[in-house]
Amino acid sequence: MWPYEVMISNIARYAEGCLVPLTLDLPIGEFKHASYVNWAIDYILETVLDTPFGDPVDIIEEQLIKFYYFLNLAPDESSRFIFQTAIDTAQDLLAFCIDDC
């Protein structure tokens, strides 16, 4: 089990480096990608914070499974893009957190 406080700190550091300010001057594709990355990080962080006695690595891996599930259920390319972006973000976040511990 990874130390809870360390993982929260690592997620916050990852977020600081990855969160993109959403501005109207971004091209639409970049805007969508950035908003989905921001959403995935926020969703994962909230889930970890809501489960203080769980193993953060397990929680992130559970979120990955959910994202894969919804990717496979997605009815169109736009929806698949959302969940593929979430999967990529969660995998990067997990690697960042584990490498830093």
Backbone as JSON Lines, residues from 0, in Angstrom:
{"i":0,"aa":"M","n":[0.85,-1.19,0.0],"ca":[0.0,0.0,0.0],"c":[0.89,1.24,0.0]}
{"i":1,"aa":"W","n":[0.54,2.18,-0.85],"ca":[1.29,3.43,-0.94],"c":[0.8,4.4,0.14]}
{"i":2,"aa":"P","n":[1.7,5.19,0.69],"ca":[1.27,6.18,1.69],"c":[0.26,7.15,1.07]}
{"i":3,"aa":"Y","n":[-0.88,7.25,1.71],"ca":[-2.0,8.04,1.2],"c":[-1.59,9.49,0.95]}
{"i":4,"aa":"E","n":[-0.94,10.12,1.92],"ca":[-0.57,11.52,1.8],"c":[0.42,11.75,0.67]}
{"i":5,"aa":"V","n":[1.33,10.78,0.49],"ca":[2.32,10.89,-0.59],"c":[1.62,10.83,-1.94]}
{"i":6,"aa":"M","n":[0.67,9.92,-2.07],"ca":[-0.05,9.8,-3.34],"c":[-0.87,11.04,-3.64]}
{"i":7,"aa":"I","n":[-1.53,11.6,-2.64],"ca":[-2.3,12.83,-2.84],"c":[-1.37,13.95,-3.3]}
{"i":8,"aa":"S","n":[-0.22,14.04,-2.66],"ca":[0.77,15.06,-3.04],"c":[1.25,14.83,-4.47]}
{"i":9,"aa":"N","n":[1.5,13.57,-4.84],"ca":[1.95,13.27,-6.19],"c":[0.88,13.59,-7.23]}
{"i":10,"aa":"I","n":[-0.36,13.27,-6.92],"ca":[-1.45,13.59,-7.85],"c":[-1.55,15.1,-8.03]}
{"i":11,"aa":"A","n":[-1.42,15.84,-6.93],"ca":[-1.48,17.3,-7.01],"c":[-0.32,17.85,-7.84]}
{"i":12,"aa":"R","n":[0.87,17.31,-7.66],"ca":[2.03,17.75,-8.45],"c":[1.84,17.42,-9.92]}
{"i":13,"aa":"Y","n":[1.32,16.23,-10.2],"ca":[1.04,15.85,-11.59],"c":[0.03,16.82,-12.2]}
{"i":14,"aa":"A","n":[-1.0,17.12,-11.44],"ca":[-2.04,18.04,-11.93],"c":[-1.45,19.41,-12.24]}
{"i":15,"aa":"E","n":[-0.57,19.9,-11.37],"ca":[0.04,21.21,-11.61],"c":[0.79,21.25,-12.93]}
{"i":16,"aa":"G","n":[1.42,20.12,-13.27],"ca":[2.19,20.07,-14.5],"c":[1.37,19.79,-15.74]}
{"i":17,"aa":"C","n":[0.17,19.25,-15.56],"ca":[-0.63,18.82,-16.72],"c":[-1.87,19.65,-16.98]}
{"i":18,"aa":"L","n":[-2.44,20.22,-15.95],"ca":[-3.68,20.96,-16.17],"c":[-3.43,22.14,-17.09]}
{"i":19,"aa":"V","n":[-4.25,22.24,-18.08],"ca":[-4.12,23.3,-19.08],"c":[-5.22,24.32,-18.85]}
{"i":20,"aa":"P","n":[-4.86,25.59,-18.73],"ca":[-5.9,26.59,-18.61],"c":[-6.76,26.6,-19.87]}
{"i":21,"aa":"L","n":[-8.05,26.53,-19.69],"ca":[-8.96,26.51,-20.83],"c":[-9.31,27.94,-21.22]}
{"i":22,"aa":"T","n":[-8.86,28.3,-22.41],"ca":[-9.15,29.63,-22.92],"c":[-9.83,29.5,-24.28]}
{"i":23,"aa":"L","n":[-10.56,30.5,-24.64],"ca":[-11.31,30.46,-25.89],"c":[-10.42,30.59,-27.12]}
{"i":24,"aa":"D","n":[-9.16,30.95,-26.93],"ca":[-8.28,31.08,-28.09],"c":[-7.6,29.75,-28.47]}
{"i":25,"aa":"L","n":[-7.84,28.7,-27.68],"ca":[-7.31,27.38,-28.05],"c":[-8.09,26.82,-29.23]}
{"i":26,"aa":"P","n":[-7.41,26.15,-30.15],"ca":[-8.15,25.45,-31.2],"c":[-9.08,24.42,-30.57]}
{"i":27,"aa":"I","n":[-10.19,24.13,-31.21],"ca":[-11.24,23.29,-30.62],"c":[-10.71,21.92,-30.22]}
{"i":28,"aa":"G","n":[-9.85,21.31,-31.03],"ca":[-9.31,20.0,-30.7],"c":[-8.46,20.04,-29.44]}
{"i":29,"aa":"E","n":[-7.62,21.05,-29.31],"ca":[-6.8,21.21,-28.12],"c":[-7.66,21.52,-26.9]}
{"i":30,"aa":"F","n":[-8.68,22.33,-27.1],"ca":[-9.59,22.67,-26.0],"c":[-10.27,21.42,-25.46]}
{"i":31,"aa":"K","n":[-10.79,20.59,-26.38],"ca":[-11.45,19.35,-25.95],"c":[-10.48,18.43,-25.23]}
{"i":32,"aa":"H","n":[-9.3,18.23,-25.8],"ca":[-8.31,17.35,-25.17],"c":[-7.95,17.86,-23.77]}
{"i":33,"aa":"A","n":[-7.66,19.14,-23.66],"ca":[-7.3,19.72,-22.37],"c":[-8.43,19.58,-21.35]}
{"i":34,"aa":"S","n":[-9.66,19.8,-21.78],"ca":[-10.78,19.71,-20.85],"c":[-10.98,18.26,-20.38]}
{"i":35,"aa":"Y","n":[-10.74,17.28,-21.26],"ca":[-10.89,15.88,-20.85],"c":[-9.75,15.45,-19.93]}
{"i":36,"aa":"V","n":[-8.54,15.95,-20.18],"ca":[-7.43,15.67,-19.26],"c":[-7.73,16.26,-17.89]}
{"i":37,"aa":"N","n":[-8.17,17.52,-17.87],"ca":[-8.5,18.17,-16.6],"c":[-9.61,17.41,-15.88]}
{"i":38,"aa":"W","n":[-10.63,16.98,-16.61],"ca":[-11.73,16.22,-16.0],"c":[-11.22,14.92,-15.4]}
{"i":39,"aa":"A","n":[-10.39,14.19,-16.14],"ca":[-9.89,12.9,-15.66],"c":[-9.08,13.07,-14.38]}
{"i":40,"aa":"I","n":[-8.2,14.05,-14.35],"ca":[-7.39,14.29,-13.15],"c":[-8.28,14.65,-11.97]}
{"i":41,"aa":"D","n":[-9.22,15.56,-12.18],"ca":[-10.13,15.95,-11.09],"c":[-10.95,14.77,-10.6]}
{"i":42,"aa":"Y","n":[-11.45,13.97,-11.52],"ca":[-12.28,12.81,-11.16],"c":[-11.47,11.8,-10.34]}
{"i":43,"aa":"I","n":[-10.27,11.52,-10.78],"ca":[-9.42,10.57,-10.05],"c":[-9.06,11.12,-8.68]}
{"i":44,"aa":"L","n":[-8.67,12.38,-8.61],"ca":[-8.31,12.97,-7.32],"c":[-9.49,12.95,-6.35]}
{"i":45,"aa":"E","n":[-10.67,13.31,-6.83],"ca":[-11.86,13.28,-5.96],"c":[-12.15,11.86,-5.47]}
{"i":46,"aa":"T","n":[-11.98,10.88,-6.34],"ca":[-12.23,9.5,-5.95],"c":[-11.23,9.04,-4.89]}
{"i":47,"aa":"V","n":[-9.97,9.4,-5.06],"ca":[-8.94,9.03,-4.07],"c":[-9.24,9.74,-2.75]}
{"i":48,"aa":"L","n":[-9.6,11.02,-2.8],"ca":[-9.9,11.76,-1.58],"c":[-11.13,11.21,-0.87]}
{"i":49,"aa":"D","n":[-12.09,10.69,-1.63],"ca":[-13.3,10.12,-1.04],"c":[-13.08,8.74,-0.44]}
{"i":50,"aa":"T","n":[-11.9,8.17,-0.65],"ca":[-11.6,6.82,-0.15],"c":[-10.3,6.86,0.63]}
{"i":51,"aa":"P","n":[-10.29,7.52,1.79],"ca":[-9.02,7.72,2.5],"c":[-8.39,6.44,3.06]}
{"i":52,"aa":"F","n":[-9.16,5.37,3.18],"ca":[-8.58,4.14,3.74],"c":[-8.26,3.12,2.66]}
{"i":53,"aa":"G","n":[-8.47,3.51,1.4],"ca":[-8.15,2.61,0.31],"c":[-6.74,2.85,-0.19]}
{"i":54,"aa":"D","n":[-6.22,1.89,-0.92],"ca":[-4.9,2.05,-1.53],"c":[-5.07,2.92,-2.77]}
{"i":55,"aa":"P","n":[-4.42,4.08,-2.82],"ca":[-4.59,4.99,-3.96],"c":[-4.25,4.34,-5.31]}
{"i":56,"aa":"V","n":[-3.27,3.47,-5.34],"ca":[-2.92,2.8,-6.6],"c":[-4.09,1.93,-7.05]}
{"i":57,"aa":"D","n":[-4.67,1.19,-6.12],"ca":[-5.83,0.36,-6.46],"c":[-7.0,1.22,-6.95]}
{"i":58,"aa":"I","n":[-7.19,2.36,-6.33],"ca":[-8.29,3.25,-6.7],"c":[-8.09,3.77,-8.12]}
{"i":59,"aa":"I","n":[-6.86,4.18,-8.45],"ca":[-6.58,4.67,-9.79],"c":[-6.76,3.54,-10.81]}
{"i":60,"aa":"E","n":[-6.31,2.33,-10.45],"ca":[-6.48,1.19,-11.35],"c":[-7.96,0.87,-11.56]}
{"i":61,"aa":"E","n":[-8.77,1.01,-10.51],"ca":[-10.21,0.81,-10.65],"c":[-10.82,1.85,-11.6]}
{"i":62,"aa":"Q","n":[-10.33,3.07,-11.51],"ca":[-10.82,4.11,-12.43],"c":[-10.43,3.78,-13.87]}
{"i":63,"aa":"L","n":[-9.23,3.24,-14.04],"ca":[-8.8,2.81,-15.38],"c":[-9.74,1.76,-15.94]}
{"i":64,"aa":"I","n":[-10.13,0.8,-15.12],"ca":[-11.06,-0.24,-15.56],"c":[-12.39,0.38,-15.98]}
{"i":65,"aa":"K","n":[-12.88,1.33,-15.18],"ca":[-14.13,2.0,-15.53],"c":[-14.0,2.77,-16.84]}
{"i":66,"aa":"F","n":[-12.89,3.45,-17.02],"ca":[-12.69,4.2,-18.26],"c":[-12.66,3.25,-19.46]}
{"i":67,"aa":"Y","n":[-11.99,2.1,-19.33],"ca":[-11.98,1.1,-20.41],"c":[-13.39,0.59,-20.69]}
{"i":68,"aa":"Y","n":[-14.14,0.36,-19.63],"ca":[-15.51,-0.12,-19.78],"c":[-16.34,0.88,-20.59]}
{"i":69,"aa":"F","n":[-16.26,2.15,-20.18],"ca":[-17.05,3.17,-20.88],"c":[-16.52,3.41,-22.3]}
{"i":70,"aa":"L","n":[-15.22,3.24,-22.51],"ca":[-14.68,3.35,-23.86],"c":[-15.33,2.31,-24.77]}
{"i":71,"aa":"N","n":[-15.48,1.1,-24.26],"ca":[-16.07,0.04,-25.06],"c":[-17.57,0.22,-25.28]}
{"i":72,"aa":"L","n":[-18.22,0.96,-24.4],"ca":[-19.64,1.23,-24.55],"c":[-19.93,2.49,-25.38]}
{"i":73,"aa":"A","n":[-18.91,3.27,-25.6],"ca":[-19.11,4.56,-26.27],"c":[-19.72,4.38,-27.66]}
{"i":74,"aa":"P","n":[-20.79,5.13,-27.93],"ca":[-21.52,4.94,-29.19],"c":[-20.88,5.62,-30.4]}
{"i":75,"aa":"D","n":[-19.97,6.56,-30.16],"ca":[-19.4,7.28,-31.29],"c":[-17.96,7.68,-31.01]}
{"i":76,"aa":"E","n":[-17.32,8.18,-32.05],"ca":[-15.89,8.54,-31.96],"c":[-15.65,9.65,-30.94]}
{"i":77,"aa":"S","n":[-16.55,10.58,-30.85],"ca":[-16.39,11.68,-29.9],"c":[-16.38,11.17,-28.46]}
{"i":78,"aa":"S","n":[-17.28,10.26,-28.15],"ca":[-17.34,9.67,-26.81],"c":[-16.1,8.81,-26.54]}
{"i":79,"aa":"R","n":[-15.67,8.08,-27.56],"ca":[-14.47,7.24,-27.38],"c":[-13.25,8.11,-27.11]}
{"i":80,"aa":"F","n":[-13.19,9.27,-27.75],"ca":[-12.07,10.18,-27.53],"c":[-12.01,10.63,-26.08]}
{"i":81,"aa":"I","n":[-13.14,10.9,-25.48],"ca":[-13.19,11.32,-24.08],"c":[-12.58,10.25,-23.19]}
{"i":82,"aa":"F","n":[-13.01,9.01,-23.36],"ca":[-12.54,7.96,-22.47],"c":[-11.14,7.49,-22.8]}
{"i":83,"aa":"Q","n":[-10.73,7.59,-24.06],"ca":[-9.34,7.26,-24.39],"c":[-8.41,8.29,-23.76]}
{"i":84,"aa":"T","n":[-8.81,9.54,-23.78],"ca":[-8.02,10.59,-23.12],"c":[-7.95,10.34,-21.62]}
{"i":85,"aa":"A","n":[-9.05,9.93,-21.02],"ca":[-9.06,9.62,-19.59],"c":[-8.14,8.43,-19.27]}
{"i":86,"aa":"I","n":[-8.16,7.42,-20.13],"ca":[-7.29,6.25,-19.94],"c":[-5.83,6.68,-20.02]}
{"i":87,"aa":"D","n":[-5.49,7.43,-21.04],"ca":[-4.11,7.89,-21.2],"c":[-3.66,8.71,-20.0]}
{"i":88,"aa":"T","n":[-4.55,9.58,-19.53],"ca":[-4.23,10.43,-18.39],"c":[-4.04,9.59,-17.13]}
{"i":89,"aa":"A","n":[-4.93,8.65,-16.89],"ca":[-4.83,7.8,-15.69],"c":[-3.55,6.95,-15.73]}
{"i":90,"aa":"Q","n":[-3.2,6.43,-16.9],"ca":[-1.97,5.64,-17.01],"c":[-0.75,6.5,-16.74]}
{"i":91,"aa":"D","n":[-0.73,7.7,-17.3],"ca":[0.39,8.62,-17.06],"c":[0.47,9.01,-15.58]}
{"i":92,"aa":"L","n":[-0.68,9.28,-14.99],"ca":[-0.73,9.65,-13.58],"c":[-0.23,8.51,-12.71]}
{"i":93,"aa":"L","n":[-0.66,7.31,-12.98],"ca":[-0.23,6.14,-12.21],"c":[1.28,5.95,-12.33]}
{"i":94,"aa":"A","n":[1.81,6.04,-13.53],"ca":[3.27,5.9,-13.72],"c":[4.01,6.99,-12.98]}
{"i":95,"aa":"F","n":[3.51,8.22,-13.05],"ca":[4.15,9.35,-12.36],"c":[4.17,9.11,-10.85]}
{"i":96,"aa":"C","n":[3.06,8.68,-10.31],"ca":[2.95,8.49,-8.86],"c":[3.84,7.33,-8.38]}
{"i":97,"aa":"I","n":[3.84,6.24,-9.12],"ca":[4.61,5.07,-8.71],"c":[6.11,5.34,-8.85]}
{"i":98,"aa":"D","n":[6.51,5.99,-9.93],"ca":[7.92,6.28,-10.13],"c":[8.46,7.22,-9.07]}
{"i":99,"aa":"D","n":[7.59,8.07,-8.53],"ca":[8.05,9.05,-7.55],"c":[8.09,8.5,-6.13]}
{"i":100,"aa":"C","n":[7.42,7.39,-5.87],"ca":[7.41,6.82,-4.51],"c":[8.63,5.97,-4.28]}
